[in-house]
Amino acid sequence: MSARFARENPCRAIPAMETFRVEKIAENLEHVRAQIADAAKKKGRSPDDIELVAISKTHEAEKVHEAYEAGQILFGESRVQEARAKIPLLPSGLRWHFVGHLQKNKIRHALPLFELFHSVDSLALAQEMNRIANEDGMHPRVLLEVNVAGEGSKFGFKPETVRAEMELLLALPRLSIEGLMIIPPVAEEAEASRKYFVRLRELRAVLEKEFDVKLPHLSMGMTNDFPIAVEEGATLVRVGTAIFGERSRTKRE
């Protein structure tokens, strides 16, 4: 455990990790940022237009703190119960995005924790978020998750469904819809994801034109393919393993 973390959390000690080298996180972050910058410059983009979301799900608070000390302030979690336990252990200046499937019975707990929800995957979920946000006086910022590949095992709007329901989604007064998100099919080669990133970008353009709305964010790209995502217009990349190492196994909520 770092001495600084122990000083700031005297009553919340976290067991020391046996094999993980904390200095590696800083090195990993530097490497990921360099890859983002290289991919952006390759397409004439500014690296400042892409935000790195360090996916900290299942990783201990100490690892997150080490990333914070290396200059990372934006983190992503996918389980509300885990985030509720972890966030209070960490500096208040950190920013948090929710990137997993949000269960309706967790909405009220999640709304105060996260500044952006990447994974609103159905009209029903959006409507329930809007209802609870209205009760609690909140205005959630959200992205719509689109299942571009049509995988039956994944959540998300079908492209044709999001077009059909966009007016209803935009009519929800408490939600600010700021873009789209995708999780492409698992593939051995990063290049295989490119076509799905292109389709999401093209769908964004169609929605903006058809509904006269701005959708500035594209959340796409993870450890295996984030440079490709940056080349195809990502504004948010979600990288966990390349920063923190392999995830620990935890029980689901």
C-alpha positions as CSV (number, residue, x, y, z in Angstrom):
1,M,0.0,0.0,0.0
2,S,1.3,3.4,-0.8
3,A,2.1,5.6,2.2
4,R,0.0,8.4,0.8
5,F,-3.0,6.2,0.4
6,A,-2.6,4.9,4.0
7,R,-2.4,8.5,5.3
8,E,-5.5,9.6,3.5
9,N,-7.5,6.5,4.5
10,P,-6.3,5.5,8.0
11,C,-9.4,3.6,8.9
12,R,-9.9,1.9,5.5
13,A,-6.7,-0.2,5.1
14,I,-6.6,-2.3,1.9
15,P,-4.4,-5.5,1.9
16,A,-1.2,-5.1,0.1
17,M,-1.0,-6.8,-3.3
18,E,1.5,-9.6,-3.6
19,T,2.7,-9.3,-7.2
20,F,1.4,-6.1,-8.6
21,R,3.9,-3.3,-9.0
22,V,2.2,0.1,-8.5
23,E,4.8,2.0,-10.6
24,K,3.6,-0.1,-13.5
25,I,0.3,1.8,-13.6
26,A,2.0,5.1,-14.3
27,E,4.0,3.4,-17.1
28,N,0.9,1.8,-18.6
29,L,-1.0,5.1,-18.5
30,E,1.8,6.9,-20.3
31,H,1.8,4.2,-23.0
32,V,-1.9,4.3,-23.5
33,R,-1.9,8.1,-23.7
34,A,0.8,7.9,-26.3
35,Q,-1.2,5.5,-28.4
36,I,-4.2,7.7,-28.2
37,A,-2.1,10.7,-29.3
38,D,-0.5,8.8,-32.2
39,A,-3.9,7.5,-33.5
40,A,-5.4,11.0,-33.2
41,K,-2.5,12.7,-35.1
42,K,-2.7,10.0,-37.8
43,K,-6.2,11.3,-38.6
44,G,-5.5,15.0,-38.1
45,R,-7.3,15.1,-34.7
46,S,-6.2,16.7,-31.5
47,P,-5.5,14.3,-28.7
48,D,-7.3,16.7,-26.4
49,D,-10.5,15.7,-28.2
50,I,-10.3,12.2,-26.8
51,E,-10.9,11.4,-23.1
52,L,-9.4,8.3,-21.6
53,V,-11.8,6.5,-19.2
54,A,-9.7,4.2,-17.0
55,I,-11.9,1.2,-16.4
56,S,-11.4,0.4,-12.7
57,K,-14.2,-2.2,-12.2
58,T,-13.0,-5.1,-10.0
59,H,-9.8,-3.3,-9.2
60,E,-8.9,-2.3,-5.7
61,A,-9.2,1.4,-4.6
62,E,-5.4,1.4,-4.1
63,K,-4.8,0.8,-7.8
64,V,-7.2,3.6,-8.7
65,H,-5.4,5.9,-6.3
66,E,-2.1,5.1,-8.0
67,A,-3.6,6.0,-11.3
68,Y,-4.8,9.2,-9.8
69,E,-1.3,10.0,-8.6
70,A,-0.1,9.4,-12.2
71,G,-2.5,12.1,-13.4
72,Q,-5.7,10.1,-14.3
73,I,-8.9,11.5,-12.9
74,L,-11.6,9.9,-15.0
75,F,-12.6,6.3,-14.2
76,G,-15.3,3.9,-15.2
77,E,-17.2,1.4,-13.2
78,S,-19.8,-1.2,-14.2
79,R,-21.4,-2.3,-11.0
80,V,-23.2,0.1,-8.7
81,Q,-22.6,-1.9,-5.5
82,E,-18.9,-2.0,-6.1
83,A,-18.8,1.7,-7.0
84,R,-20.7,2.7,-3.9
85,A,-18.1,0.9,-1.7
86,K,-15.0,2.1,-3.7
87,I,-15.7,5.8,-4.5
88,P,-15.8,7.0,-0.8
89,L,-12.3,5.6,-0.3
90,L,-10.9,7.8,-3.0
91,P,-10.2,11.6,-3.5
92,S,-13.3,13.7,-4.1
93,G,-11.7,15.2,-7.3
94,L,-12.1,12.0,-9.3
95,R,-14.7,11.8,-12.0
96,W,-16.8,8.7,-12.5
97,H,-18.6,7.2,-15.6
98,F,-20.9,4.2,-15.5
99,V,-20.1,1.8,-18.4
100,G,-22.0,-1.4,-17.6
101,H,-25.6,-2.6,-17.9
102,L,-27.6,-0.6,-15.4
103,Q,-30.3,-2.5,-13.6
104,K,-33.5,-0.5,-13.0
105,N,-33.4,-1.3,-9.2
106,K,-29.9,0.3,-9.0
107,I,-30.8,3.6,-10.8
108,R,-31.5,5.6,-7.7
109,H,-28.2,4.6,-6.1
110,A,-26.3,5.2,-9.3
111,L,-27.5,8.7,-10.3
112,P,-25.6,10.6,-7.6
113,L,-22.3,8.7,-8.3
114,F,-21.7,9.2,-12.0
115,E,-21.4,12.2,-14.3
116,L,-22.1,10.2,-17.4
117,F,-23.9,6.9,-18.2
118,H,-22.4,5.2,-21.3
119,S,-24.9,2.4,-21.5
120,V,-28.5,3.3,-21.7
121,D,-29.6,0.4,-23.7
122,S,-33.4,0.6,-24.0
123,L,-36.3,3.0,-24.0
124,A,-37.7,1.4,-20.9
125,L,-34.4,2.0,-19.0
126,A,-34.3,5.6,-20.2
127,Q,-37.9,6.2,-19.1
128,E,-37.2,4.8,-15.7
129,M,-34.1,6.9,-15.3
130,N,-36.1,10.0,-16.3
131,R,-38.8,9.2,-13.7
132,I,-36.3,8.7,-10.9
133,A,-34.3,11.7,-11.9
134,N,-37.4,13.8,-11.8
135,E,-38.2,12.6,-8.3
136,D,-34.7,13.3,-7.1
137,G,-34.1,16.6,-8.9
138,M,-31.3,15.3,-11.1
139,H,-30.4,15.7,-14.8
140,P,-28.4,12.6,-15.9
141,R,-26.1,12.8,-18.9
142,V,-26.3,9.7,-21.0
143,L,-25.1,7.9,-24.1
144,L,-27.2,5.3,-26.0
145,E,-25.7,1.9,-26.3
146,V,-26.2,0.5,-29.8
147,N,-25.7,-3.2,-30.7
148,V,-24.5,-2.5,-34.2
149,A,-23.5,-6.1,-34.8
150,G,-26.8,-7.5,-33.7
151,E,-25.3,-9.9,-31.1
152,G,-28.0,-11.7,-29.2
153,S,-25.8,-11.9,-26.1
154,K,-25.3,-8.2,-25.7
155,F,-27.5,-5.3,-24.6
156,G,-28.2,-2.3,-26.7
157,F,-30.6,-0.7,-29.2
158,K,-30.7,-2.1,-32.6
159,P,-29.8,0.7,-35.1
160,E,-33.3,0.7,-36.5
161,T,-34.8,0.7,-33.1
162,V,-32.8,3.7,-31.9
163,R,-34.0,5.6,-35.0
164,A,-37.6,4.6,-34.4
165,E,-37.5,5.6,-30.7
166,M,-35.3,8.7,-30.9
167,E,-38.1,11.2,-30.7
168,L,-39.4,9.5,-27.5
169,L,-35.9,9.4,-26.0
170,L,-35.3,13.1,-26.8
171,A,-38.7,14.0,-25.3
172,L,-37.5,12.8,-21.8
173,P,-37.0,16.1,-20.1
174,R,-34.5,15.0,-17.4
175,L,-32.1,13.1,-19.6
176,S,-29.4,14.8,-21.7
177,I,-28.5,12.5,-24.6
178,E,-25.0,13.3,-25.6
179,G,-23.9,10.5,-28.0
180,L,-23.6,6.8,-28.7
181,M,-21.7,3.8,-27.3
182,I,-20.7,0.5,-28.7
183,I,-19.1,-2.8,-27.6
184,P,-18.1,-4.6,-30.8
185,P,-17.8,-8.4,-31.1
186,V,-14.7,-10.0,-29.6
187,A,-12.1,-10.5,-32.2
188,E,-8.4,-11.5,-32.3
189,E,-7.4,-8.6,-34.5
190,A,-8.2,-5.0,-33.6
191,E,-8.8,-4.2,-37.2
192,A,-11.9,-6.3,-37.1
193,S,-13.6,-3.7,-34.9
194,R,-13.1,-0.9,-37.4
195,K,-16.3,-1.6,-39.4
196,Y,-18.4,-1.4,-36.3
197,F,-16.9,1.9,-35.2
198,V,-17.6,3.3,-38.7
199,R,-21.2,2.1,-38.5
200,L,-21.7,3.8,-35.2
201,R,-20.2,7.1,-36.5
202,E,-22.4,6.9,-39.5
203,L,-25.5,6.2,-37.4
204,R,-24.6,9.3,-35.3
205,A,-24.5,11.4,-38.4
206,V,-27.9,10.1,-39.5
207,L,-29.5,10.8,-36.1
208,E,-28.0,14.3,-35.9
209,K,-29.4,15.2,-39.3
210,E,-32.8,13.4,-39.0
211,F,-33.6,14.8,-35.5
212,D,-31.7,18.1,-35.7
213,V,-29.7,17.2,-32.5
214,K,-26.1,17.3,-31.5
215,L,-24.6,14.0,-30.3
216,P,-21.0,15.0,-29.6
217,H,-19.7,11.8,-28.0
218,L,-18.8,8.4,-29.4
219,S,-17.8,6.0,-26.7
220,M,-15.9,3.2,-28.5
221,G,-12.7,1.3,-28.1
222,M,-11.3,-0.8,-25.3
223,T,-7.9,-2.3,-24.5
224,N,-7.7,-4.4,-27.6
225,D,-8.8,-1.8,-30.2
226,F,-8.9,1.7,-28.8
227,P,-6.3,3.1,-31.3
228,I,-8.6,2.0,-34.2
229,A,-11.6,3.6,-32.3
230,V,-9.7,6.9,-32.1
231,E,-8.9,6.8,-35.8
232,E,-12.7,6.4,-36.5
233,G,-13.8,9.3,-34.3
234,A,-14.0,8.1,-30.7
235,T,-14.3,10.9,-28.1
236,L,-14.2,8.5,-25.2
237,V,-12.1,5.3,-25.0
238,R,-12.7,2.8,-22.2
239,V,-9.4,1.1,-21.3
240,G,-8.9,-1.1,-18.2
241,T,-6.6,-4.1,-18.7
242,A,-3.9,-2.1,-20.5
243,I,-3.7,0.1,-17.4
244,F,-4.5,-2.0,-14.4
245,G,-3.7,-5.5,-15.6
246,E,-6.1,-8.5,-15.7
247,R,-9.3,-8.0,-13.7
248,S,-10.0,-9.7,-10.4
249,R,-13.1,-11.9,-10.2
250,T,-15.9,-10.5,-8.1
251,K,-19.4,-11.6,-7.4
252,R,-22.1,-10.0,-9.6
253,E,-24.7,-7.8,-8.0
